[in-house]
């Protein structure tokens, strides 16, 4: 039975590197979305103020 289940060993350094990389990418994506929405709201408000 033990031969049927092959546990794939993952190096701890590889796992942590992947986790940090995913966190950085996720943070950058959230930052870009937030920046886009803020800029969009600012432009809309400026446009409405000028009319």
mmCIF entry with sequence, helices, sheets and N, C-alpha, C, O atoms, coordinates in Angstrom:
data_MODEL
# 
_entry.id   MODEL 
# 
_entity.id                         1 
_entity.type                       polymer 
_entity.pdbx_number_of_molecules   1 
# 
_entity_poly.entity_id                      1 
_entity_poly.type                           'polypeptide(L)' 
_entity_poly.nstd_linkage                   no 
_entity_poly.nstd_monomer                   no 
_entity_poly.pdbx_seq_one_letter_code       
;(UNK)(UNK)(UNK)(UNK)(UNK)(UNK)(UNK)(UNK)(UNK)(UNK)(UNK)(UNK)(UNK)(UNK)(UNK)(UNK)
(UNK)(UNK)(UNK)(UNK)(UNK)(UNK)(UNK)(UNK)(UNK)(UNK)(UNK)(UNK)(UNK)(UNK)(UNK)(UNK)
(UNK)(UNK)(UNK)(UNK)(UNK)(UNK)(UNK)(UNK)(UNK)(UNK)(UNK)(UNK)(UNK)(UNK)(UNK)(UNK)
(UNK)(UNK)(UNK)
;
_entity_poly.pdbx_seq_one_letter_code_can   XXXXXXXXXXXXXXXXXXXXXXXXXXXXXXXXXXXXXXXXXXXXXXXXXXX 
_entity_poly.pdbx_strand_id                 A 
# 
loop_
_entity_poly_seq.entity_id 
_entity_poly_seq.num 
_entity_poly_seq.mon_id 
_entity_poly_seq.hetero 
1 1  UNK n 
1 2  UNK n 
1 3  UNK n 
1 4  UNK n 
1 5  UNK n 
1 6  UNK n 
1 7  UNK n 
1 8  UNK n 
1 9  UNK n 
1 10 UNK n 
1 11 UNK n 
1 12 UNK n 
1 13 UNK n 
1 14 UNK n 
1 15 UNK n 
1 16 UNK n 
1 17 UNK n 
1 18 UNK n 
1 19 UNK n 
1 20 UNK n 
1 21 UNK n 
1 22 UNK n 
1 23 UNK n 
1 24 UNK n 
1 25 UNK n 
1 26 UNK n 
1 27 UNK n 
1 28 UNK n 
1 29 UNK n 
1 30 UNK n 
1 31 UNK n 
1 32 UNK n 
1 33 UNK n 
1 34 UNK n 
1 35 UNK n 
1 36 UNK n 
1 37 UNK n 
1 38 UNK n 
1 39 UNK n 
1 40 UNK n 
1 41 UNK n 
1 42 UNK n 
1 43 UNK n 
1 44 UNK n 
1 45 UNK n 
1 46 UNK n 
1 47 UNK n 
1 48 UNK n 
1 49 UNK n 
1 50 UNK n 
1 51 UNK n 
# 
_struct_asym.id          A 
_struct_asym.entity_id   1 
# 
_struct_conf.conf_type_id            HELX_P 
_struct_conf.id                      HELX_P1 
_struct_conf.pdbx_PDB_helix_id       AA1 
_struct_conf.beg_label_comp_id       UNK 
_struct_conf.beg_label_asym_id       A 
_struct_conf.beg_label_seq_id        12 
_struct_conf.pdbx_beg_PDB_ins_code   ? 
_struct_conf.end_label_comp_id       UNK 
_struct_conf.end_label_asym_id       A 
_struct_conf.end_label_seq_id        50 
_struct_conf.pdbx_end_PDB_ins_code   ? 
_struct_conf.beg_auth_comp_id        UNK 
_struct_conf.beg_auth_asym_id        A 
_struct_conf.beg_auth_seq_id         12 
_struct_conf.end_auth_comp_id        UNK 
_struct_conf.end_auth_asym_id        A 
_struct_conf.end_auth_seq_id         50 
_struct_conf.pdbx_PDB_helix_class    1 
_struct_conf.details                 ? 
_struct_conf.pdbx_PDB_helix_length   39 
# 
_struct_conf_type.id          HELX_P 
_struct_conf_type.criteria    ? 
_struct_conf_type.reference   ? 
# 
loop_
_atom_site.group_PDB 
_atom_site.id 
_atom_site.type_symbol 
_atom_site.label_atom_id 
_atom_site.label_alt_id 
_atom_site.label_comp_id 
_atom_site.label_asym_id 
_atom_site.label_entity_id 
_atom_site.label_seq_id 
_atom_site.pdbx_PDB_ins_code 
_atom_site.Cartn_x 
_atom_site.Cartn_y 
_atom_site.Cartn_z 
_atom_site.occupancy 
_atom_site.B_iso_or_equiv 
_atom_site.pdbx_formal_charge 
_atom_site.auth_seq_id 
_atom_site.auth_comp_id 
_atom_site.auth_asym_id 
_atom_site.auth_atom_id 
_atom_site.pdbx_PDB_model_num 
ATOM 1   N N  . UNK A 1 1  ? 0.802   -1.204 0.000   1.00 0.00 ? 1  UNK A N  1 
ATOM 2   C CA . UNK A 1 1  ? 0.000   0.000  0.000   1.00 0.00 ? 1  UNK A CA 1 
ATOM 3   C C  . UNK A 1 1  ? 0.841   1.262  0.000   1.00 0.00 ? 1  UNK A C  1 
ATOM 4   O O  . UNK A 1 1  ? 0.462   2.262  -0.610  1.00 0.00 ? 1  UNK A O  1 
ATOM 5   N N  . UNK A 1 2  ? 1.962   1.226  0.668   1.00 0.00 ? 2  UNK A N  1 
ATOM 6   C CA . UNK A 1 2  ? 2.802   2.417  0.737   1.00 0.00 ? 2  UNK A CA 1 
ATOM 7   C C  . UNK A 1 2  ? 3.374   2.792  -0.624  1.00 0.00 ? 2  UNK A C  1 
ATOM 8   O O  . UNK A 1 2  ? 3.687   3.957  -0.872  1.00 0.00 ? 2  UNK A O  1 
ATOM 9   N N  . UNK A 1 3  ? 3.509   1.811  -1.499  1.00 0.00 ? 3  UNK A N  1 
ATOM 10  C CA . UNK A 1 3  ? 4.055   2.099  -2.830  1.00 0.00 ? 3  UNK A CA 1 
ATOM 11  C C  . UNK A 1 3  ? 3.060   2.855  -3.709  1.00 0.00 ? 3  UNK A C  1 
ATOM 12  O O  . UNK A 1 3  ? 3.458   3.533  -4.656  1.00 0.00 ? 3  UNK A O  1 
ATOM 13  N N  . UNK A 1 4  ? 1.776   2.741  -3.400  1.00 0.00 ? 4  UNK A N  1 
ATOM 14  C CA . UNK A 1 4  ? 0.761   3.416  -4.199  1.00 0.00 ? 4  UNK A CA 1 
ATOM 15  C C  . UNK A 1 4  ? 0.745   4.923  -3.938  1.00 0.00 ? 4  UNK A C  1 
ATOM 16  O O  . UNK A 1 4  ? 0.418   5.712  -4.824  1.00 0.00 ? 4  UNK A O  1 
ATOM 17  N N  . UNK A 1 5  ? 1.093   5.301  -2.747  1.00 0.00 ? 5  UNK A N  1 
ATOM 18  C CA . UNK A 1 5  ? 1.075   6.713  -2.378  1.00 0.00 ? 5  UNK A CA 1 
ATOM 19  C C  . UNK A 1 5  ? 2.511   7.229  -2.397  1.00 0.00 ? 5  UNK A C  1 
ATOM 20  O O  . UNK A 1 5  ? 3.307   6.916  -1.511  1.00 0.00 ? 5  UNK A O  1 
ATOM 21  N N  . UNK A 1 6  ? 2.822   8.003  -3.393  1.00 0.00 ? 6  UNK A N  1 
ATOM 22  C CA . UNK A 1 6  ? 4.145   8.607  -3.491  1.00 0.00 ? 6  UNK A CA 1 
ATOM 23  C C  . UNK A 1 6  ? 4.042   10.058 -3.055  1.00 0.00 ? 6  UNK A C  1 
ATOM 24  O O  . UNK A 1 6  ? 3.522   10.899 -3.789  1.00 0.00 ? 6  UNK A O  1 
ATOM 25  N N  . UNK A 1 7  ? 4.527   10.345 -1.889  1.00 0.00 ? 7  UNK A N  1 
ATOM 26  C CA . UNK A 1 7  ? 4.493   11.719 -1.384  1.00 0.00 ? 7  UNK A CA 1 
ATOM 27  C C  . UNK A 1 7  ? 5.567   12.523 -2.101  1.00 0.00 ? 7  UNK A C  1 
ATOM 28  O O  . UNK A 1 7  ? 6.735   12.135 -2.132  1.00 0.00 ? 7  UNK A O  1 
ATOM 29  N N  . UNK A 1 8  ? 5.163   13.632 -2.668  1.00 0.00 ? 8  UNK A N  1 
ATOM 30  C CA . UNK A 1 8  ? 6.109   14.492 -3.377  1.00 0.00 ? 8  UNK A CA 1 
ATOM 31  C C  . UNK A 1 8  ? 6.741   15.430 -2.364  1.00 0.00 ? 8  UNK A C  1 
ATOM 32  O O  . UNK A 1 8  ? 6.052   16.238 -1.741  1.00 0.00 ? 8  UNK A O  1 
ATOM 33  N N  . UNK A 1 9  ? 8.023   15.325 -2.205  1.00 0.00 ? 9  UNK A N  1 
ATOM 34  C CA . UNK A 1 9  ? 8.721   16.152 -1.232  1.00 0.00 ? 9  UNK A CA 1 
ATOM 35  C C  . UNK A 1 9  ? 9.019   17.520 -1.839  1.00 0.00 ? 9  UNK A C  1 
ATOM 36  O O  . UNK A 1 9  ? 9.507   17.625 -2.965  1.00 0.00 ? 9  UNK A O  1 
ATOM 37  N N  . UNK A 1 10 ? 8.718   18.551 -1.079  1.00 0.00 ? 10 UNK A N  1 
ATOM 38  C CA . UNK A 1 10 ? 8.966   19.918 -1.511  1.00 0.00 ? 10 UNK A CA 1 
ATOM 39  C C  . UNK A 1 10 ? 9.961   20.543 -0.537  1.00 0.00 ? 10 UNK A C  1 
ATOM 40  O O  . UNK A 1 10 ? 9.785   20.489 0.680   1.00 0.00 ? 10 UNK A O  1 
ATOM 41  N N  . UNK A 1 11 ? 10.993  21.129 -1.096  1.00 0.00 ? 11 UNK A N  1 
ATOM 42  C CA . UNK A 1 11 ? 12.000  21.785 -0.278  1.00 0.00 ? 11 UNK A CA 1 
ATOM 43  C C  . UNK A 1 11 ? 11.370  22.993 0.421   1.00 0.00 ? 11 UNK A C  1 
ATOM 44  O O  . UNK A 1 11 ? 10.597  23.735 -0.186  1.00 0.00 ? 11 UNK A O  1 
ATOM 45  N N  . UNK A 1 12 ? 11.702  23.182 1.684   1.00 0.00 ? 12 UNK A N  1 
ATOM 46  C CA . UNK A 1 12 ? 11.135  24.285 2.461   1.00 0.00 ? 12 UNK A CA 1 
ATOM 47  C C  . UNK A 1 12 ? 11.515  25.637 1.865   1.00 0.00 ? 12 UNK A C  1 
ATOM 48  O O  . UNK A 1 12 ? 10.694  26.553 1.831   1.00 0.00 ? 12 UNK A O  1 
ATOM 49  N N  . UNK A 1 13 ? 12.733  25.763 1.403   1.00 0.00 ? 13 UNK A N  1 
ATOM 50  C CA . UNK A 1 13 ? 13.168  27.025 0.783   1.00 0.00 ? 13 UNK A CA 1 
ATOM 51  C C  . UNK A 1 13 ? 12.363  27.318 -0.478  1.00 0.00 ? 13 UNK A C  1 
ATOM 52  O O  . UNK A 1 13 ? 11.992  28.465 -0.728  1.00 0.00 ? 13 UNK A O  1 
ATOM 53  N N  . UNK A 1 14 ? 12.093  26.291 -1.265  1.00 0.00 ? 14 UNK A N  1 
ATOM 54  C CA . UNK A 1 14 ? 11.289  26.464 -2.478  1.00 0.00 ? 14 UNK A CA 1 
ATOM 55  C C  . UNK A 1 14 ? 9.868   26.879 -2.135  1.00 0.00 ? 14 UNK A C  1 
ATOM 56  O O  . UNK A 1 14 ? 9.286   27.751 -2.780  1.00 0.00 ? 14 UNK A O  1 
ATOM 57  N N  . UNK A 1 15 ? 9.321   26.241 -1.111  1.00 0.00 ? 15 UNK A N  1 
ATOM 58  C CA . UNK A 1 15 ? 7.967   26.568 -0.680  1.00 0.00 ? 15 UNK A CA 1 
ATOM 59  C C  . UNK A 1 15 ? 7.869   28.009 -0.186  1.00 0.00 ? 15 UNK A C  1 
ATOM 60  O O  . UNK A 1 15 ? 6.932   28.724 -0.540  1.00 0.00 ? 15 UNK A O  1 
ATOM 61  N N  . UNK A 1 16 ? 8.822   28.431 0.623   1.00 0.00 ? 16 UNK A N  1 
ATOM 62  C CA . UNK A 1 16 ? 8.808   29.805 1.134   1.00 0.00 ? 16 UNK A CA 1 
ATOM 63  C C  . UNK A 1 16 ? 9.040   30.822 0.027   1.00 0.00 ? 16 UNK A C  1 
ATOM 64  O O  . UNK A 1 16 ? 8.418   31.885 0.022   1.00 0.00 ? 16 UNK A O  1 
ATOM 65  N N  . UNK A 1 17 ? 9.927   30.510 -0.908  1.00 0.00 ? 17 UNK A N  1 
ATOM 66  C CA . UNK A 1 17 ? 10.167  31.408 -2.043  1.00 0.00 ? 17 UNK A CA 1 
ATOM 67  C C  . UNK A 1 17 ? 8.901   31.573 -2.877  1.00 0.00 ? 17 UNK A C  1 
ATOM 68  O O  . UNK A 1 17 ? 8.559   32.681 -3.292  1.00 0.00 ? 17 UNK A O  1 
ATOM 69  N N  . UNK A 1 18 ? 8.219   30.476 -3.115  1.00 0.00 ? 18 UNK A N  1 
ATOM 70  C CA . UNK A 1 18 ? 6.968   30.540 -3.864  1.00 0.00 ? 18 UNK A CA 1 
ATOM 71  C C  . UNK A 1 18 ? 5.903   31.329 -3.131  1.00 0.00 ? 18 UNK A C  1 
ATOM 72  O O  . UNK A 1 18 ? 5.163   32.099 -3.743  1.00 0.00 ? 18 UNK A O  1 
ATOM 73  N N  . UNK A 1 19 ? 5.822   31.141 -1.827  1.00 0.00 ? 19 UNK A N  1 
ATOM 74  C CA . UNK A 1 19 ? 4.839   31.867 -1.023  1.00 0.00 ? 19 UNK A CA 1 
ATOM 75  C C  . UNK A 1 19 ? 5.119   33.363 -1.019  1.00 0.00 ? 19 UNK A C  1 
ATOM 76  O O  . UNK A 1 19 ? 4.197   34.167 -1.155  1.00 0.00 ? 19 UNK A O  1 
ATOM 77  N N  . UNK A 1 20 ? 6.380   33.741 -0.865  1.00 0.00 ? 20 UNK A N  1 
ATOM 78  C CA . UNK A 1 20 ? 6.748   35.162 -0.880  1.00 0.00 ? 20 UNK A CA 1 
ATOM 79  C C  . UNK A 1 20 ? 6.493   35.765 -2.253  1.00 0.00 ? 20 UNK A C  1 
ATOM 80  O O  . UNK A 1 20 ? 5.979   36.879 -2.355  1.00 0.00 ? 20 UNK A O  1 
ATOM 81  N N  . UNK A 1 21 ? 6.847   35.040 -3.306  1.00 0.00 ? 21 UNK A N  1 
ATOM 82  C CA . UNK A 1 21 ? 6.621   35.543 -4.668  1.00 0.00 ? 21 UNK A CA 1 
ATOM 83  C C  . UNK A 1 21 ? 5.131   35.741 -4.935  1.00 0.00 ? 21 UNK A C  1 
ATOM 84  O O  . UNK A 1 21 ? 4.726   36.756 -5.502  1.00 0.00 ? 21 UNK A O  1 
ATOM 85  N N  . UNK A 1 22 ? 4.319   34.767 -4.524  1.00 0.00 ? 22 UNK A N  1 
ATOM 86  C CA . UNK A 1 22 ? 2.873   34.885 -4.724  1.00 0.00 ? 22 UNK A CA 1 
ATOM 87  C C  . UNK A 1 22 ? 2.318   36.070 -3.939  1.00 0.00 ? 22 UNK A C  1 
ATOM 88  O O  . UNK A 1 22 ? 1.444   36.784 -4.431  1.00 0.00 ? 22 UNK A O  1 
ATOM 89  N N  . UNK A 1 23 ? 2.816   36.284 -2.730  1.00 0.00 ? 23 UNK A N  1 
ATOM 90  C CA . UNK A 1 23 ? 2.356   37.415 -1.915  1.00 0.00 ? 23 UNK A CA 1 
ATOM 91  C C  . UNK A 1 23 ? 2.721   38.747 -2.554  1.00 0.00 ? 23 UNK A C  1 
ATOM 92  O O  . UNK A 1 23 ? 1.913   39.676 -2.567  1.00 0.00 ? 23 UNK A O  1 
ATOM 93  N N  . UNK A 1 24 ? 3.929   38.839 -3.081  1.00 0.00 ? 24 UNK A N  1 
ATOM 94  C CA . UNK A 1 24 ? 4.365   40.082 -3.736  1.00 0.00 ? 24 UNK A CA 1 
ATOM 95  C C  . UNK A 1 24 ? 3.529   40.351 -4.975  1.00 0.00 ? 24 UNK A C  1 
ATOM 96  O O  . UNK A 1 24 ? 3.096   41.483 -5.193  1.00 0.00 ? 24 UNK A O  1 
ATOM 97  N N  . UNK A 1 25 ? 3.297   39.339 -5.784  1.00 0.00 ? 25 UNK A N  1 
ATOM 98  C CA . UNK A 1 25 ? 2.486   39.513 -6.998  1.00 0.00 ? 25 UNK A CA 1 
ATOM 99  C C  . UNK A 1 25 ? 1.059   39.906 -6.638  1.00 0.00 ? 25 UNK A C  1 
ATOM 100 O O  . UNK A 1 25 ? 0.474   40.786 -7.269  1.00 0.00 ? 25 UNK A O  1 
ATOM 101 N N  . UNK A 1 26 ? 0.499   39.252 -5.622  1.00 0.00 ? 26 UNK A N  1 
ATOM 102 C CA . UNK A 1 26 ? -0.857  39.561 -5.179  1.00 0.00 ? 26 UNK A CA 1 
ATOM 103 C C  . UNK A 1 26 ? -0.951  41.000 -4.675  1.00 0.00 ? 26 UNK A C  1 
ATOM 104 O O  . UNK A 1 26 ? -1.926  41.695 -4.959  1.00 0.00 ? 26 UNK A O  1 
ATOM 105 N N  . UNK A 1 27 ? 0.050   41.444 -3.936  1.00 0.00 ? 27 UNK A N  1 
ATOM 106 C CA . UNK A 1 27 ? 0.076   42.814 -3.423  1.00 0.00 ? 27 UNK A CA 1 
ATOM 107 C C  . UNK A 1 27 ? 0.169   43.826 -4.559  1.00 0.00 ? 27 UNK A C  1 
ATOM 108 O O  . UNK A 1 27 ? -0.505  44.856 -4.526  1.00 0.00 ? 27 UNK A O  1 
ATOM 109 N N  . UNK A 1 28 ? 0.989   43.545 -5.554  1.00 0.00 ? 28 UNK A N  1 
ATOM 110 C CA . UNK A 1 28 ? 1.128   44.452 -6.705  1.00 0.00 ? 28 UNK A CA 1 
ATOM 111 C C  . UNK A 1 28 ? -0.184  44.540 -7.478  1.00 0.00 ? 28 UNK A C  1 
ATOM 112 O O  . UNK A 1 28 ? -0.579  45.625 -7.903  1.00 0.00 ? 28 UNK A O  1 
ATOM 113 N N  . UNK A 1 29 ? -0.857  43.415 -7.661  1.00 0.00 ? 29 UNK A N  1 
ATOM 114 C CA . UNK A 1 29 ? -2.137  43.423 -8.375  1.00 0.00 ? 29 UNK A CA 1 
ATOM 115 C C  . UNK A 1 29 ? -3.171  44.248 -7.615  1.00 0.00 ? 29 UNK A C  1 
ATOM 116 O O  . UNK A 1 29 ? -3.893  45.043 -8.217  1.00 0.00 ? 29 UNK A O  1 
ATOM 117 N N  . UNK A 1 30 ? -3.247  44.064 -6.300  1.00 0.00 ? 30 UNK A N  1 
ATOM 118 C CA . UNK A 1 30 ? -4.188  44.847 -5.494  1.00 0.00 ? 30 UNK A CA 1 
ATOM 119 C C  . UNK A 1 30 ? -3.852  46.329 -5.566  1.00 0.00 ? 30 UNK A C  1 
ATOM 120 O O  . UNK A 1 30 ? -4.750  47.165 -5.664  1.00 0.00 ? 30 UNK A O  1 
ATOM 121 N N  . UNK A 1 31 ? -2.559  46.663 -5.518  1.00 0.00 ? 31 UNK A N  1 
ATOM 122 C CA . UNK A 1 31 ? -2.132  48.055 -5.596  1.00 0.00 ? 31 UNK A CA 1 
ATOM 123 C C  . UNK A 1 31 ? -2.523  48.680 -6.938  1.00 0.00 ? 31 UNK A C  1 
ATOM 124 O O  . UNK A 1 31 ? -2.983  49.821 -6.979  1.00 0.00 ? 31 UNK A O  1 
ATOM 125 N N  . UNK A 1 32 ? -2.342  47.940 -8.028  1.00 0.00 ? 32 UNK A N  1 
ATOM 126 C CA . UNK A 1 32 ? -2.695  48.463 -9.345  1.00 0.00 ? 32 UNK A CA 1 
ATOM 127 C C  . UNK A 1 32 ? -4.201  48.661 -9.486  1.00 0.00 ? 32 UNK A C  1 
ATOM 128 O O  . UNK A 1 32 ? -4.645  49.662 -10.048 1.00 0.00 ? 32 UNK A O  1 
ATOM 129 N N  . UNK A 1 33 ? -4.982  47.720 -8.982  1.00 0.00 ? 33 UNK A N  1 
ATOM 130 C CA . UNK A 1 33 ? -6.442  47.861 -9.043  1.00 0.00 ? 33 UNK A CA 1 
ATOM 131 C C  . UNK A 1 33 ? -6.898  49.062 -8.222  1.00 0.00 ? 33 UNK A C  1 
ATOM 132 O O  . UNK A 1 33 ? -7.751  49.834 -8.659  1.00 0.00 ? 33 UNK A O  1 
ATOM 133 N N  . UNK A 1 34 ? -6.330  49.213 -7.043  1.00 0.00 ? 34 UNK A N  1 
ATOM 134 C CA . UNK A 1 34 ? -6.691  50.338 -6.178  1.00 0.00 ? 34 UNK A CA 1 
ATOM 135 C C  . UNK A 1 34 ? -6.310  51.663 -6.823  1.00 0.00 ? 34 UNK A C  1 
ATOM 136 O O  . UNK A 1 34 ? -7.080  52.623 -6.782  1.00 0.00 ? 34 UNK A O  1 
ATOM 137 N N  . UNK A 1 35 ? -5.129  51.716 -7.414  1.00 0.00 ? 35 UNK A N  1 
ATOM 138 C CA . UNK A 1 35 ? -4.667  52.934 -8.076  1.00 0.00 ? 35 UNK A CA 1 
ATOM 139 C C  . UNK A 1 35 ? -5.570  53.283 -9.254  1.00 0.00 ? 35 UNK A C  1 
ATOM 140 O O  . UNK A 1 35 ? -5.910  54.449 -9.455  1.00 0.00 ? 35 UNK A O  1 
ATOM 141 N N  . UNK A 1 36 ? -5.955  52.280 -10.027 1.00 0.00 ? 36 UNK A N  1 
ATOM 142 C CA . UNK A 1 36 ? -6.840  52.508 -11.171 1.00 0.00 ? 36 UNK A CA 1 
ATOM 143 C C  . UNK A 1 36 ? -8.188  53.076 -10.713 1.00 0.00 ? 36 UNK A C  1 
ATOM 144 O O  . UNK A 1 36 ? -8.689  54.044 -11.285 1.00 0.00 ? 36 UNK A O  1 
ATOM 145 N N  . UNK A 1 37 ? -8.765  52.464 -9.677  1.00 0.00 ? 37 UNK A N  1 
ATOM 146 C CA . UNK A 1 37 ? -10.066 52.929 -9.204  1.00 0.00 ? 37 UNK A CA 1 
ATOM 147 C C  . UNK A 1 37 ? -9.981  54.336 -8.627  1.00 0.00 ? 37 UNK A C  1 
ATOM 148 O O  . UNK A 1 37 ? -10.891 55.143 -8.819  1.00 0.00 ? 37 UNK A O  1 
ATOM 149 N N  . UNK A 1 38 ? -8.904  54.633 -7.928  1.00 0.00 ? 38 UNK A N  1 
ATOM 150 C CA . UNK A 1 38 ? -8.722  55.963 -7.362  1.00 0.00 ? 38 UNK A CA 1 
ATOM 151 C C  . UNK A 1 38 ? -8.580  57.009 -8.464  1.00 0.00 ? 38 UNK A C  1 
ATOM 152 O O  . UNK A 1 38 ? -9.186  58.079 -8.404  1.00 0.00 ? 38 UNK A O  1 
ATOM 153 N N  . UNK A 1 39 ? -7.781  56.687 -9.458  1.00 0.00 ? 39 UNK A N  1 
ATOM 154 C CA . UNK A 1 39 ? -7.593  57.619 -10.584 1.00 0.00 ? 39 UNK A CA 1 
ATOM 155 C C  . UNK A 1 39 ? -8.894  57.822 -11.353 1.00 0.00 ? 39 UNK A C  1 
ATOM 156 O O  . UNK A 1 39 ? -9.204  58.934 -11.778 1.00 0.00 ? 39 UNK A O  1 
ATOM 157 N N  . UNK A 1 40 ? -9.644  56.753 -11.527 1.00 0.00 ? 40 UNK A N  1 
ATOM 158 C CA . UNK A 1 40 ? -10.927 56.837 -12.229 1.00 0.00 ? 40 UNK A CA 1 
ATOM 159 C C  . UNK A 1 40 ? -11.890 57.733 -11.461 1.00 0.00 ? 40 UNK A C  1 
ATOM 160 O O  . UNK A 1 40 ? -12.560 58.578 -12.056 1.00 0.00 ? 40 UNK A O  1 
ATOM 161 N N  . UNK A 1 41 ? -11.964 57.555 -10.148 1.00 0.00 ? 41 UNK A N  1 
ATOM 162 C CA . UNK A 1 41 ? -12.848 58.396 -9.328  1.00 0.00 ? 41 UNK A CA 1 
ATOM 163 C C  . UNK A 1 41 ? -12.406 59.850 -9.355  1.00 0.00 ? 41 UNK A C  1 
ATOM 164 O O  . UNK A 1 41 ? -13.241 60.753 -9.402  1.00 0.00 ? 41 UNK A O  1 
ATOM 165 N N  . UNK A 1 42 ? -11.108 60.083 -9.325  1.00 0.00 ? 42 UNK A N  1 
ATOM 166 C CA . UNK A 1 42 ? -10.594 61.449 -9.359  1.00 0.00 ? 42 UNK A CA 1 
ATOM 167 C C  . UNK A 1 42 ? -10.927 62.127 -10.685 1.00 0.00 ? 42 UNK A C  1 
ATOM 168 O O  . UNK A 1 42 ? -11.356 63.281 -10.708 1.00 0.00 ? 42 UNK A O  1 
ATOM 169 N N  . UNK A 1 43 ? -10.732 61.416 -11.774 1.00 0.00 ? 43 UNK A N  1 
ATOM 170 C CA . UNK A 1 43 ? -11.047 61.984 -13.092 1.00 0.00 ? 43 UNK A CA 1 
ATOM 171 C C  . UNK A 1 43 ? -12.538 62.243 -13.256 1.00 0.00 ? 43 UNK A C  1 
ATOM 172 O O  . UNK A 1 43 ? -12.935 63.256 -13.832 1.00 0.00 ? 43 UNK A O  1 
ATOM 173 N N  . UNK A 1 44 ? -13.363 61.332 -12.752 1.00 0.00 ? 44 UNK A N  1 
ATOM 174 C CA . UNK A 1 44 ? -14.805 61.522 -12.820 1.00 0.00 ? 44 UNK A CA 1 
ATOM 175 C C  . UNK A 1 44 ? -15.234 62.733 -12.008 1.00 0.00 ? 44 UNK A C  1 
ATOM 176 O O  . UNK A 1 44 ? -16.048 63.536 -12.465 1.00 0.00 ? 44 UNK A O  1 
ATOM 177 N N  . UNK A 1 45 ? -14.692 62.864 -10.809 1.00 0.00 ? 45 UNK A N  1 
ATOM 178 C CA . UNK A 1 45 ? -15.046 63.992 -9.961  1.00 0.00 ? 45 UNK A CA 1 
ATOM 179 C C  . UNK A 1 45 ? -14.592 65.314 -10.585 1.00 0.00 ? 45 UNK A C  1 
ATOM 180 O O  . UNK A 1 45 ? -15.327 66.301 -10.541 1.00 0.00 ? 45 UNK A O  1 
ATOM 181 N N  . UNK A 1 46 ? -13.409 65.340 -11.157 1.00 0.00 ? 46 UNK A N  1 
ATOM 182 C CA . UNK A 1 46 ? -12.905 66.550 -11.823 1.00 0.00 ? 46 UNK A CA 1 
ATOM 183 C C  . UNK A 1 46 ? -13.788 66.921 -13.008 1.00 0.00 ? 46 UNK A C  1 
ATOM 184 O O  . UNK A 1 46 ? -14.109 68.091 -13.215 1.00 0.00 ? 46 UNK A O  1 
ATOM 185 N N  . UNK A 1 47 ? -14.174 65.914 -13.781 1.00 0.00 ? 47 UNK A N  1 
ATOM 186 C CA . UNK A 1 47 ? -15.035 66.143 -14.932 1.00 0.00 ? 47 UNK A CA 1 
ATOM 187 C C  . UNK A 1 47 ? -16.382 66.709 -14.492 1.00 0.00 ? 47 UNK A C  1 
ATOM 188 O O  . UNK A 1 47 ? -16.894 67.645 -15.106 1.00 0.00 ? 47 UNK A O  1 
ATOM 189 N N  . UNK A 1 48 ? -16.946 66.153 -13.447 1.00 0.00 ? 48 UNK A N  1 
ATOM 190 C CA . UNK A 1 48 ? -18.250 66.626 -12.978 1.00 0.00 ? 48 UNK A CA 1 
ATOM 191 C C  . UNK A 1 48 ? -18.149 68.020 -12.355 1.00 0.00 ? 48 UNK A C  1 
ATOM 192 O O  . UNK A 1 48 ? -19.080 68.817 -12.468 1.00 0.00 ? 48 UNK A O  1 
ATOM 193 N N  . UNK A 1 49 ? -17.028 68.316 -11.702 1.00 0.00 ? 49 UNK A N  1 
ATOM 194 C CA . UNK A 1 49 ? -16.834 69.641 -11.114 1.00 0.00 ? 49 UNK A CA 1 
ATOM 195 C C  . UNK A 1 49 ? -16.700 70.726 -12.187 1.00 0.00 ? 49 UNK A C  1 
ATOM 196 O O  . UNK A 1 49 ? -17.101 71.868 -11.963 1.00 0.00 ? 49 UNK A O  1 
ATOM 197 N N  . UNK A 1 50 ? -16.150 70.383 -13.328 1.00 0.00 ? 50 UNK A N  1 
ATOM 198 C CA . UNK A 1 50 ? -15.942 71.366 -14.380 1.00 0.00 ? 50 UNK A CA 1 
ATOM 199 C C  . UNK A 1 50 ? -17.216 71.656 -15.161 1.00 0.00 ? 50 UNK A C  1 
ATOM 200 O O  . UNK A 1 50 ? -17.293 72.662 -15.867 1.00 0.00 ? 50 UNK A O  1 
ATOM 201 N N  . UNK A 1 51 ? -18.206 70.796 -15.043 1.00 0.00 ? 51 UNK A N  1 
ATOM 202 C CA . UNK A 1 51 ? -19.470 71.039 -15.774 1.00 0.00 ? 51 UNK A CA 1 
ATOM 203 C C  . UNK A 1 51 ? -20.472 71.774 -14.932 1.00 0.00 ? 51 UNK A C  1 
ATOM 204 O O  . UNK A 1 51 ? -21.579 72.055 -15.393 1.00 0.00 ? 51 UNK A O  1 
# 
